[in-house]
């Protein structure tokens, strides 16, 4: 063992994981905690109020229901709603069954661990890239089996200086490269893949911190399973103590990875290996590398969704894609609404593109053995996309026609369905943090409902959206 256990907390604590003795910061933390408790209290007051209003206005709502049943469209809406609810609940039960079948792959011995190439692309990341590289270097993985590469993708800030600082500290354990201009994350990874000499490639975002056993847990499935072509890491929110949005998304991330991807992994069909932490078999990567780097959509080069695209191309080869729940990475997520919706737009555009790409092979004989589960996962993805426009139209109709009915129904639905996420998080982590599932659902329902319809309509647009420097910073450097 190395001294990772002594050094690791320093990196994680510097991002807000520990309390400080500084009086002013403690006062600020107390104030922030008070605000957060007020938000939670307000959320539950709102949800309980919706239940109370529904109880007292039940005769009025029943009258509306009977009125709607007397016409064709009302009956069609009712039947469609019931079918949609049944489908949603059925898929949730299906995932639950798969979740209980999931088993994490235990770490193999040092002697069995493969030689790995870790690739860290960076763009306008500043000090965070240094923290990422140090955390990787401090991993509990045989140092002689690690090739650590970081590539500055034409950053406009001091990212390259922080990479050089890491190089000074780590010496020959780290190789750093600089792109002549910003070409995009996909091109930075492409350069890293071609420089890599390992049997397994591990990609890590430059604003992410890994735990000491993460690398060995990511590499172990490739040793135990020849059918494993890629592995998704367990992404958690790094800055969840700093702002409200990361606080809320922390519960959503835990559910998305520890529940949904666990279920997908039981089928060997995790649909996306996240950019924050992913591992790929070298042969699988080079089998599709040229198709990946030259990928286009609607005649335009693809400069987003490189993680989902690589996952698709590896699934297409017949490999299985797994999830390692014990391979943790903590990553920064947007703290402001503007950056958050830009991130979601990028993700949803990628989903539209890659669902189309996956549909071209998923219904064929792309893999030996059962394939129905993979197809069900894809069909569920399509249902979310195809129903986005009808759902928004219905939402706007009810807001205009029956505003009280819409608000109370939406809040009660949030209370019911968010409870599943909250209970899951409470069992796996902490009870108090689990309550953030409710305000996040309200936040998403009323402020981010437009993301998927907009992403569909603009699926051909390019651009990362969230990596540019603030204008004030660019002006200062000019």
HUPEJO-V270540 format. One record per residue. N is the residue number from 1. PSI is psi in degrees with one decimal (* if undefined). OMEGA is omega in whole degrees, 0 to 359 (* if undefined). D_LAST is the distance of its C-alpha to the last C-alpha in Angstrom with 2 decimals. Layout:
BEGIN
n:N psi:PSI omega:OMEGA d_last:D_LAST
n:N psi:PSI omega:OMEGA d_last:D_LAST
END
This chain:
BEGIN
n:1 psi:142.7 omega:174 d_last:47.13
n:2 psi:-168.6 omega:184 d_last:43.98
n:3 psi:30.3 omega:182 d_last:42.55
n:4 psi:-41.9 omega:184 d_last:40.40
n:5 psi:-23.2 omega:178 d_last:42.26
n:6 psi:-36.6 omega:186 d_last:41.20
n:7 psi:-33.1 omega:186 d_last:37.53
n:8 psi:-46.0 omega:182 d_last:36.75
n:9 psi:-30.3 omega:181 d_last:37.13
n:10 psi:-43.0 omega:181 d_last:34.39
n:11 psi:-46.5 omega:183 d_last:31.78
n:12 psi:-40.6 omega:180 d_last:33.25
n:13 psi:-32.0 omega:182 d_last:33.82
n:14 psi:-15.1 omega:178 d_last:30.22
n:15 psi:11.5 omega:173 d_last:29.42
n:16 psi:15.5 omega:181 d_last:32.01
n:17 psi:-10.3 omega:181 d_last:35.30
n:18 psi:160.1 omega:179 d_last:37.02
n:19 psi:159.2 omega:181 d_last:37.68
n:20 psi:157.5 omega:180 d_last:36.54
n:21 psi:-6.5 omega:180 d_last:38.61
n:22 psi:125.2 omega:187 d_last:35.99
n:23 psi:-45.3 omega:183 d_last:37.69
n:24 psi:-38.3 omega:180 d_last:34.80
n:25 psi:-36.2 omega:177 d_last:33.62
n:26 psi:-42.1 omega:179 d_last:37.26
n:27 psi:-40.9 omega:179 d_last:37.62
n:28 psi:-40.1 omega:179 d_last:34.56
n:29 psi:-40.2 omega:179 d_last:36.09
n:30 psi:-43.0 omega:179 d_last:39.40
n:31 psi:-44.1 omega:179 d_last:37.85
n:32 psi:-41.0 omega:179 d_last:36.05
n:33 psi:-37.0 omega:178 d_last:39.32
n:34 psi:-41.4 omega:178 d_last:41.20
n:35 psi:-41.5 omega:181 d_last:38.94
n:36 psi:-39.0 omega:178 d_last:39.35
n:37 psi:-37.2 omega:178 d_last:43.11
n:38 psi:-39.1 omega:179 d_last:43.20
n:39 psi:-44.2 omega:178 d_last:41.39
n:40 psi:-43.4 omega:179 d_last:43.93
n:41 psi:-43.3 omega:178 d_last:46.79
n:42 psi:-37.9 omega:179 d_last:45.59
n:43 psi:-48.6 omega:182 d_last:45.30
n:44 psi:-32.0 omega:174 d_last:48.87
n:45 psi:-40.1 omega:179 d_last:50.16
n:46 psi:-44.1 omega:181 d_last:48.73
n:47 psi:-42.7 omega:179 d_last:50.28
n:48 psi:-36.9 omega:178 d_last:53.62
n:49 psi:-38.2 omega:179 d_last:53.61
n:50 psi:-40.3 omega:178 d_last:53.30
n:51 psi:-44.0 omega:181 d_last:56.38
n:52 psi:-45.3 omega:180 d_last:58.29
n:53 psi:-42.9 omega:179 d_last:57.45
n:54 psi:-39.7 omega:180 d_last:58.55
n:55 psi:-46.9 omega:184 d_last:61.82
n:56 psi:-28.9 omega:181 d_last:62.65
n:57 psi:15.3 omega:183 d_last:61.57
n:58 psi:-43.4 omega:178 d_last:63.17
n:59 psi:-38.6 omega:179 d_last:65.88
n:60 psi:-44.4 omega:180 d_last:63.25
n:61 psi:-35.7 omega:179 d_last:61.22
n:62 psi:-36.9 omega:177 d_last:64.49
n:63 psi:-42.5 omega:177 d_last:65.37
n:64 psi:-42.1 omega:181 d_last:62.08
n:65 psi:-45.6 omega:180 d_last:62.74
n:66 psi:-36.8 omega:178 d_last:66.28
n:67 psi:-41.2 omega:181 d_last:65.08
n:68 psi:-29.2 omega:182 d_last:62.59
n:69 psi:-14.6 omega:182 d_last:65.32
n:70 psi:2.8 omega:177 d_last:67.44
n:71 psi:162.3 omega:185 d_last:65.24
n:72 psi:-47.1 omega:184 d_last:64.05
n:73 psi:-34.2 omega:177 d_last:60.33
n:74 psi:-43.9 omega:178 d_last:60.92
n:75 psi:-40.7 omega:179 d_last:62.98
n:76 psi:-40.2 omega:179 d_last:60.50
n:77 psi:-40.7 omega:180 d_last:57.71
n:78 psi:-46.8 omega:180 d_last:59.86
n:79 psi:-42.0 omega:178 d_last:60.86
n:80 psi:-40.2 omega:179 d_last:57.31
n:81 psi:-42.8 omega:179 d_last:56.09
n:82 psi:-43.5 omega:180 d_last:58.83
n:83 psi:-41.6 omega:180 d_last:58.12
n:84 psi:-43.0 omega:179 d_last:54.41
n:85 psi:-42.9 omega:180 d_last:55.13
n:86 psi:-40.7 omega:179 d_last:57.71
n:87 psi:-43.9 omega:180 d_last:55.35
n:88 psi:-46.3 omega:180 d_last:52.59
n:89 psi:-38.4 omega:179 d_last:55.07
n:90 psi:-42.1 omega:179 d_last:56.64
n:91 psi:-37.6 omega:178 d_last:53.35
n:92 psi:-41.9 omega:177 d_last:52.59
n:93 psi:-40.3 omega:178 d_last:56.02
n:94 psi:-45.4 omega:177 d_last:55.43
n:95 psi:-37.1 omega:180 d_last:52.23
n:96 psi:-42.1 omega:177 d_last:54.14
n:97 psi:-45.0 omega:179 d_last:56.83
n:98 psi:-37.8 omega:180 d_last:54.30
n:99 psi:-42.4 omega:181 d_last:52.51
n:100 psi:-17.2 omega:176 d_last:55.76
n:101 psi:-16.7 omega:184 d_last:56.22
n:102 psi:139.9 omega:174 d_last:52.87
n:103 psi:130.9 omega:178 d_last:53.05
n:104 psi:148.1 omega:178 d_last:50.26
n:105 psi:121.3 omega:180 d_last:50.50
n:106 psi:152.3 omega:180 d_last:51.27
n:107 psi:140.2 omega:176 d_last:49.48
n:108 psi:174.7 omega:181 d_last:51.27
n:109 psi:164.3 omega:178 d_last:51.98
n:110 psi:-37.9 omega:182 d_last:49.64
n:111 psi:-32.4 omega:183 d_last:51.81
n:112 psi:-21.0 omega:183 d_last:51.45
n:113 psi:137.7 omega:180 d_last:47.70
n:114 psi:164.5 omega:172 d_last:45.97
n:115 psi:129.6 omega:185 d_last:43.23
n:116 psi:147.0 omega:171 d_last:39.94
n:117 psi:119.0 omega:179 d_last:36.47
n:118 psi:126.5 omega:184 d_last:33.80
n:119 psi:122.7 omega:181 d_last:30.61
n:120 psi:98.1 omega:174 d_last:27.48
n:121 psi:145.9 omega:182 d_last:24.60
n:122 psi:140.3 omega:176 d_last:21.27
n:123 psi:118.6 omega:179 d_last:18.06
n:124 psi:46.1 omega:184 d_last:15.48
n:125 psi:-18.5 omega:178 d_last:18.45
n:126 psi:-138.1 omega:186 d_last:17.44
n:127 psi:-25.8 omega:184 d_last:20.58
n:128 psi:-34.1 omega:181 d_last:22.86
n:129 psi:-35.6 omega:177 d_last:23.10
n:130 psi:-44.9 omega:180 d_last:24.51
n:131 psi:-39.0 omega:178 d_last:27.06
n:132 psi:-48.3 omega:183 d_last:28.02
n:133 psi:-39.3 omega:179 d_last:28.69
n:134 psi:-41.7 omega:180 d_last:30.64
n:135 psi:-36.4 omega:178 d_last:32.74
n:136 psi:-41.5 omega:181 d_last:33.63
n:137 psi:-27.0 omega:182 d_last:34.57
n:138 psi:6.3 omega:182 d_last:36.80
n:139 psi:154.3 omega:178 d_last:38.73
n:140 psi:68.5 omega:181 d_last:42.49
n:141 psi:138.5 omega:181 d_last:42.61
n:142 psi:119.2 omega:186 d_last:44.09
n:143 psi:-31.0 omega:180 d_last:41.24
n:144 psi:-8.4 omega:180 d_last:42.91
n:145 psi:16.4 omega:181 d_last:42.61
n:146 psi:131.4 omega:168 d_last:38.85
n:147 psi:112.9 omega:184 d_last:36.12
n:148 psi:118.4 omega:183 d_last:32.74
n:149 psi:134.8 omega:174 d_last:29.79
n:150 psi:138.1 omega:185 d_last:26.18
n:151 psi:120.3 omega:176 d_last:23.69
n:152 psi:117.2 omega:185 d_last:19.91
n:153 psi:57.6 omega:176 d_last:19.23
n:154 psi:42.0 omega:181 d_last:15.80
n:155 psi:151.1 omega:179 d_last:14.06
n:156 psi:-3.2 omega:181 d_last:10.33
n:157 psi:-150.0 omega:184 d_last:11.19
n:158 psi:23.4 omega:180 d_last:13.71
n:159 psi:-44.4 omega:182 d_last:16.60
n:160 psi:-36.2 omega:178 d_last:17.41
n:161 psi:-40.1 omega:179 d_last:17.77
n:162 psi:-31.7 omega:176 d_last:20.19
n:163 psi:-38.5 omega:177 d_last:22.02
n:164 psi:-34.7 omega:176 d_last:22.53
n:165 psi:-43.0 omega:177 d_last:23.85
n:166 psi:-38.8 omega:179 d_last:26.28
n:167 psi:-40.5 omega:178 d_last:27.27
n:168 psi:-38.3 omega:182 d_last:28.08
n:169 psi:-35.7 omega:186 d_last:30.28
n:170 psi:-16.2 omega:177 d_last:31.96
n:171 psi:-132.1 omega:184 d_last:32.31
n:172 psi:-8.8 omega:179 d_last:34.13
n:173 psi:-13.3 omega:182 d_last:34.46
n:174 psi:134.7 omega:173 d_last:30.93
n:175 psi:129.3 omega:181 d_last:29.35
n:176 psi:145.0 omega:182 d_last:25.63
n:177 psi:156.3 omega:182 d_last:24.01
n:178 psi:122.5 omega:175 d_last:20.62
n:179 psi:142.4 omega:181 d_last:20.37
n:180 psi:-25.8 omega:178 d_last:18.63
n:181 psi:165.5 omega:179 d_last:16.90
n:182 psi:113.7 omega:181 d_last:17.35
n:183 psi:-9.7 omega:182 d_last:20.96
n:184 psi:156.0 omega:184 d_last:22.14
n:185 psi:-38.1 omega:182 d_last:24.33
n:186 psi:-41.3 omega:180 d_last:27.44
n:187 psi:-34.4 omega:177 d_last:26.27
n:188 psi:-42.8 omega:177 d_last:25.20
n:189 psi:-39.3 omega:179 d_last:28.66
n:190 psi:-43.9 omega:178 d_last:30.30
n:191 psi:-40.4 omega:179 d_last:29.03
n:192 psi:-41.7 omega:178 d_last:30.25
n:193 psi:-40.8 omega:181 d_last:33.62
n:194 psi:-25.5 omega:176 d_last:34.14
n:195 psi:-21.7 omega:185 d_last:33.36
n:196 psi:140.7 omega:179 d_last:35.63
n:197 psi:0.9 omega:183 d_last:39.15
n:198 psi:164.8 omega:176 d_last:40.50
n:199 psi:-21.8 omega:179 d_last:43.27
n:200 psi:133.1 omega:175 d_last:41.20
n:201 psi:131.5 omega:175 d_last:37.49
n:202 psi:121.6 omega:180 d_last:35.90
n:203 psi:137.2 omega:182 d_last:32.51
n:204 psi:132.1 omega:176 d_last:30.63
n:205 psi:151.5 omega:186 d_last:27.47
n:206 psi:9.0 omega:173 d_last:24.79
n:207 psi:32.9 omega:187 d_last:25.16
n:208 psi:145.0 omega:180 d_last:28.92
n:209 psi:129.0 omega:180 d_last:31.48
n:210 psi:154.2 omega:173 d_last:34.88
n:211 psi:165.0 omega:190 d_last:38.20
n:212 psi:-29.4 omega:182 d_last:40.10
n:213 psi:4.0 omega:186 d_last:42.59
n:214 psi:-47.2 omega:184 d_last:40.24
n:215 psi:-44.6 omega:181 d_last:39.93
n:216 psi:-33.1 omega:177 d_last:43.67
n:217 psi:-30.4 omega:177 d_last:44.46
n:218 psi:-35.5 omega:185 d_last:42.16
n:219 psi:-25.2 omega:187 d_last:43.76
n:220 psi:-39.5 omega:180 d_last:47.38
n:221 psi:-27.9 omega:180 d_last:48.15
n:222 psi:-26.3 omega:179 d_last:47.62
n:223 psi:-41.3 omega:186 d_last:50.37
n:224 psi:-17.2 omega:187 d_last:52.80
n:225 psi:108.2 omega:181 d_last:52.35
n:226 psi:-20.4 omega:180 d_last:52.20
n:227 psi:-8.4 omega:182 d_last:51.45
n:228 psi:118.9 omega:179 d_last:48.19
n:229 psi:-21.8 omega:181 d_last:45.24
n:230 psi:157.2 omega:180 d_last:42.48
n:231 psi:134.3 omega:176 d_last:42.07
n:232 psi:137.0 omega:177 d_last:39.99
n:233 psi:169.5 omega:181 d_last:38.96
n:234 psi:104.3 omega:186 d_last:39.48
n:235 psi:125.8 omega:175 d_last:36.18
n:236 psi:161.8 omega:184 d_last:36.01
n:237 psi:124.1 omega:182 d_last:33.36
n:238 psi:-44.2 omega:186 d_last:31.55
n:239 psi:35.7 omega:184 d_last:30.03
n:240 psi:-6.5 omega:177 d_last:33.25
n:241 psi:-7.4 omega:190 d_last:33.68
n:242 psi:-33.7 omega:186 d_last:30.38
n:243 psi:166.8 omega:186 d_last:30.49
n:244 psi:-45.1 omega:183 d_last:33.08
n:245 psi:-49.3 omega:176 d_last:32.00
n:246 psi:-34.3 omega:179 d_last:31.99
n:247 psi:-45.2 omega:181 d_last:35.27
n:248 psi:-43.0 omega:183 d_last:36.84
n:249 psi:-17.1 omega:179 d_last:35.60
n:250 psi:-41.9 omega:179 d_last:36.96
n:251 psi:-41.5 omega:180 d_last:40.47
n:252 psi:-41.3 omega:178 d_last:39.59
n:253 psi:-44.0 omega:181 d_last:38.01
n:254 psi:-42.3 omega:180 d_last:41.12
n:255 psi:-43.7 omega:182 d_last:43.40
n:256 psi:-40.1 omega:182 d_last:41.47
n:257 psi:-54.7 omega:189 d_last:41.54
n:258 psi:-21.6 omega:176 d_last:44.61
n:259 psi:-60.3 omega:186 d_last:46.85
n:260 psi:-49.4 omega:183 d_last:45.69
n:261 psi:-26.9 omega:173 d_last:44.50
n:262 psi:-43.7 omega:179 d_last:47.55
n:263 psi:-44.9 omega:179 d_last:49.72
n:264 psi:-37.4 omega:181 d_last:47.91
n:265 psi:-31.5 omega:178 d_last:48.25
n:266 psi:-23.6 omega:176 d_last:52.00
n:267 psi:-4.1 omega:185 d_last:52.01
n:268 psi:24.7 omega:187 d_last:49.76
n:269 psi:53.3 omega:171 d_last:47.39
n:270 psi:126.5 omega:189 d_last:44.25
n:271 psi:-20.2 omega:180 d_last:42.25
n:272 psi:123.4 omega:172 d_last:38.76
n:273 psi:115.2 omega:191 d_last:37.67
n:274 psi:146.6 omega:179 d_last:34.56
n:275 psi:-29.2 omega:181 d_last:31.21
n:276 psi:-35.4 omega:179 d_last:31.14
n:277 psi:114.3 omega:178 d_last:34.23
n:278 psi:154.0 omega:178 d_last:36.36
n:279 psi:143.2 omega:183 d_last:38.67
n:280 psi:141.8 omega:172 d_last:40.01
n:281 psi:132.5 omega:185 d_last:42.88
n:282 psi:-46.2 omega:182 d_last:41.62
n:283 psi:-39.2 omega:180 d_last:44.25
n:284 psi:-38.2 omega:179 d_last:43.43
n:285 psi:-48.2 omega:184 d_last:39.75
n:286 psi:-18.2 omega:175 d_last:40.54
n:287 psi:-24.3 omega:184 d_last:43.17
n:288 psi:7.3 omega:189 d_last:40.57
n:289 psi:-42.8 omega:182 d_last:37.27
n:290 psi:-38.3 omega:176 d_last:37.08
n:291 psi:-36.2 omega:182 d_last:38.03
n:292 psi:-45.1 omega:184 d_last:35.40
n:293 psi:-23.1 omega:180 d_last:32.45
n:294 psi:11.0 omega:182 d_last:33.59
n:295 psi:140.0 omega:178 d_last:34.53
n:296 psi:162.0 omega:172 d_last:33.99
n:297 psi:122.3 omega:181 d_last:34.79
n:298 psi:37.8 omega:176 d_last:35.92
n:299 psi:-2.2 omega:181 d_last:34.70
n:300 psi:141.6 omega:176 d_last:31.13
n:301 psi:139.0 omega:179 d_last:29.87
n:302 psi:116.3 omega:179 d_last:30.05
n:303 psi:12.3 omega:173 d_last:26.78
n:304 psi:168.9 omega:175 d_last:28.09
n:305 psi:28.7 omega:182 d_last:31.33
n:306 psi:-29.7 omega:180 d_last:31.44
n:307 psi:-47.3 omega:178 d_last:33.56
n:308 psi:-37.0 omega:180 d_last:36.14
n:309 psi:-45.8 omega:179 d_last:36.28
n:310 psi:-40.4 omega:178 d_last:37.07
n:311 psi:-46.6 omega:179 d_last:39.64
n:312 psi:-46.4 omega:184 d_last:41.29
n:313 psi:-28.5 omega:177 d_last:41.57
n:314 psi:-38.9 omega:174 d_last:43.15
n:315 psi:-39.9 omega:182 d_last:45.55
n:316 psi:-29.4 omega:180 d_last:46.49
n:317 psi:-7.7 omega:181 d_last:47.64
n:318 psi:-1.6 omega:177 d_last:50.17
n:319 psi:160.3 omega:172 d_last:48.49
n:320 psi:145.9 omega:177 d_last:48.45
n:321 psi:122.4 omega:188 d_last:45.31
n:322 psi:169.3 omega:177 d_last:45.92
n:323 psi:134.3 omega:177 d_last:44.38
n:324 psi:104.0 omega:183 d_last:44.52
n:325 psi:-24.4 omega:183 d_last:44.78
n:326 psi:9.2 omega:179 d_last:44.79
n:327 psi:90.8 omega:187 d_last:41.42
n:328 psi:140.1 omega:169 d_last:38.95
n:329 psi:136.9 omega:179 d_last:35.18
n:330 psi:122.4 omega:186 d_last:33.17
n:331 psi:150.6 omega:178 d_last:29.98
n:332 psi:140.1 omega:173 d_last:27.36
n:333 psi:162.0 omega:183 d_last:27.65
n:334 psi:142.6 omega:179 d_last:25.73
n:335 psi:-10.0 omega:180 d_last:26.48
n:336 psi:150.2 omega:183 d_last:25.65
n:337 psi:-43.2 omega:183 d_last:27.63
n:338 psi:-47.8 omega:180 d_last:24.80
n:339 psi:-31.8 omega:179 d_last:23.76
n:340 psi:-48.9 omega:183 d_last:27.46
n:341 psi:-29.3 omega:175 d_last:28.59
n:342 psi:-39.8 omega:178 d_last:25.85
n:343 psi:-44.0 omega:180 d_last:27.16
n:344 psi:-38.2 omega:177 d_last:30.70
n:345 psi:-44.3 omega:179 d_last:30.03
n:346 psi:-44.7 omega:179 d_last:28.73
n:347 psi:-44.0 omega:183 d_last:31.84
n:348 psi:-37.3 omega:175 d_last:34.20
n:349 psi:-41.2 omega:178 d_last:32.95
n:350 psi:-40.5 omega:179 d_last:33.55
n:351 psi:-43.3 omega:179 d_last:37.00
n:352 psi:-49.7 omega:182 d_last:37.96
n:353 psi:-48.2 omega:187 d_last:37.02
n:354 psi:-23.3 omega:171 d_last:38.59
n:355 psi:-38.6 omega:176 d_last:41.70
n:356 psi:-46.5 omega:180 d_last:42.36
n:357 psi:-41.1 omega:182 d_last:41.91
n:358 psi:-34.0 omega:181 d_last:44.12
n:359 psi:-22.1 omega:182 d_last:46.79
n:360 psi:-17.6 omega:179 d_last:47.33
n:361 psi:-21.8 omega:188 d_last:48.77
n:362 psi:-25.0 omega:181 d_last:49.68
n:363 psi:9.3 omega:174 d_last:52.88
n:364 psi:-170.0 omega:182 d_last:54.05
n:365 psi:65.9 omega:186 d_last:55.47
n:366 psi:-13.5 omega:185 d_last:52.16
n:367 psi:149.1 omega:173 d_last:53.61
n:368 psi:148.2 omega:178 d_last:56.99
n:369 psi:-170.3 omega:184 d_last:58.51
n:370 psi:140.5 omega:180 d_last:57.86
n:371 psi:-4.8 omega:185 d_last:55.05
n:372 psi:-40.1 omega:181 d_last:55.94
n:373 psi:-42.7 omega:178 d_last:53.76
n:374 psi:-40.6 omega:180 d_last:50.62
n:375 psi:-35.8 omega:177 d_last:51.50
n:376 psi:-42.0 omega:178 d_last:52.07
n:377 psi:-42.6 omega:180 d_last:48.59
n:378 psi:-42.8 omega:180 d_last:47.12
n:379 psi:-35.4 omega:176 d_last:49.32
n:380 psi:-39.0 omega:176 d_last:48.18
n:381 psi:-43.6 omega:180 d_last:44.55
n:382 psi:-36.9 omega:181 d_last:45.59
n:383 psi:-38.8 omega:178 d_last:47.54
n:384 psi:-38.9 omega:181 d_last:44.49
n:385 psi:-48.2 omega:185 d_last:42.60
n:386 psi:-27.7 omega:181 d_last:45.56
n:387 psi:-4.0 omega:186 d_last:46.62
n:388 psi:-43.0 omega:180 d_last:43.24
n:389 psi:-48.6 omega:177 d_last:43.83
n:390 psi:-38.5 omega:182 d_last:47.46
n:391 psi:-39.3 omega:178 d_last:46.58
n:392 psi:-40.8 omega:179 d_last:43.89
n:393 psi:-44.2 omega:178 d_last:46.35
n:394 psi:-40.9 omega:180 d_last:49.08
n:395 psi:-46.5 omega:180 d_last:46.87
n:396 psi:-37.4 omega:178 d_last:46.00
n:397 psi:-46.7 omega:182 d_last:49.70
n:398 psi:-32.5 omega:177 d_last:50.90
n:399 psi:-41.0 omega:181 d_last:48.32
n:400 psi:-43.5 omega:187 d_last:49.67
n:401 psi:-44.0 omega:184 d_last:53.33
n:402 psi:69.0 omega:186 d_last:53.94
n:403 psi:-41.5 omega:181 d_last:51.02
n:404 psi:-42.8 omega:178 d_last:53.07
n:405 psi:-43.0 omega:181 d_last:54.38
n:406 psi:-49.1 omega:184 d_last:50.94
n:407 psi:-46.9 omega:182 d_last:49.31
n:408 psi:-41.1 omega:179 d_last:52.26
n:409 psi:-42.3 omega:180 d_last:52.61
n:410 psi:-44.0 omega:182 d_last:48.93
n:411 psi:-39.2 omega:178 d_last:49.00
n:412 psi:-38.2 omega:176 d_last:52.28
n:413 psi:-41.4 omega:177 d_last:50.99
n:414 psi:-43.3 omega:180 d_last:47.96
n:415 psi:-42.0 omega:183 d_last:50.40
n:416 psi:-54.3 omega:188 d_last:52.52
n:417 psi:-30.8 omega:178 d_last:50.06
n:418 psi:-21.3 omega:179 d_last:47.50
n:419 psi:-30.8 omega:178 d_last:50.39
n:420 psi:-46.5 omega:177 d_last:50.61
n:421 psi:-44.2 omega:182 d_last:47.04
n:422 psi:-44.2 omega:180 d_last:47.65
n:423 psi:-40.0 omega:178 d_last:50.92
n:424 psi:-47.4 omega:181 d_last:49.43
n:425 psi:-40.7 omega:181 d_last:46.61
n:426 psi:-37.6 omega:180 d_last:49.09
n:427 psi:-37.5 omega:184 d_last:51.37
n:428 psi:-29.8 omega:188 d_last:48.68
n:429 psi:-106.4 omega:182 d_last:46.52
n:430 psi:148.3 omega:183 d_last:46.98
n:431 psi:-47.3 omega:184 d_last:48.79
n:432 psi:-44.2 omega:180 d_last:46.50
n:433 psi:-27.8 omega:183 d_last:43.34
n:434 psi:-25.6 omega:182 d_last:45.26
n:435 psi:-16.0 omega:180 d_last:45.49
n:436 psi:-8.1 omega:174 d_last:41.82
n:437 psi:-32.9 omega:184 d_last:43.03
n:438 psi:-52.2 omega:178 d_last:44.35
n:439 psi:-31.9 omega:178 d_last:41.35
n:440 psi:-40.9 omega:179 d_last:39.17
n:441 psi:-40.1 omega:177 d_last:41.73
n:442 psi:-44.6 omega:180 d_last:41.78
n:443 psi:-45.4 omega:182 d_last:37.98
n:444 psi:-44.4 omega:184 d_last:37.88
n:445 psi:-39.8 omega:188 d_last:40.89
n:446 psi:-10.6 omega:182 d_last:39.66
n:447 psi:-14.8 omega:183 d_last:35.85
n:448 psi:10.9 omega:183 d_last:35.23
n:449 psi:-22.2 omega:185 d_last:38.36
n:450 psi:-7.7 omega:187 d_last:36.46
n:451 psi:-54.8 omega:184 d_last:34.35
n:452 psi:-48.0 omega:177 d_last:36.92
n:453 psi:-40.6 omega:179 d_last:37.99
n:454 psi:-41.6 omega:180 d_last:34.43
n:455 psi:-37.0 omega:178 d_last:33.63
n:456 psi:-45.5 omega:182 d_last:36.80
n:457 psi:-23.3 omega:183 d_last:35.92
n:458 psi:26.7 omega:186 d_last:32.42
n:459 psi:-25.0 omega:183 d_last:33.39
n:460 psi:-12.0 omega:183 d_last:32.10
n:461 psi:147.8 omega:181 d_last:28.51
n:462 psi:175.1 omega:174 d_last:25.96
n:463 psi:141.4 omega:182 d_last:22.91
n:464 psi:-31.8 omega:173 d_last:22.52
n:465 psi:-32.7 omega:190 d_last:21.35
n:466 psi:10.4 omega:185 d_last:20.63
n:467 psi:4.0 omega:181 d_last:18.11
n:468 psi:152.2 omega:177 d_last:14.79
n:469 psi:149.7 omega:172 d_last:12.31
n:470 psi:147.3 omega:183 d_last:12.66
n:471 psi:-36.0 omega:180 d_last:10.50
n:472 psi:-37.3 omega:179 d_last:10.00
n:473 psi:-40.8 omega:180 d_last:8.79
n:474 psi:-38.5 omega:180 d_last:6.23
n:475 psi:-36.5 omega:180 d_last:5.11
n:476 psi:-30.7 omega:182 d_last:5.58
n:477 psi:-18.0 omega:185 d_last:3.82
n:478 psi:* omega:* d_last:0.00
END
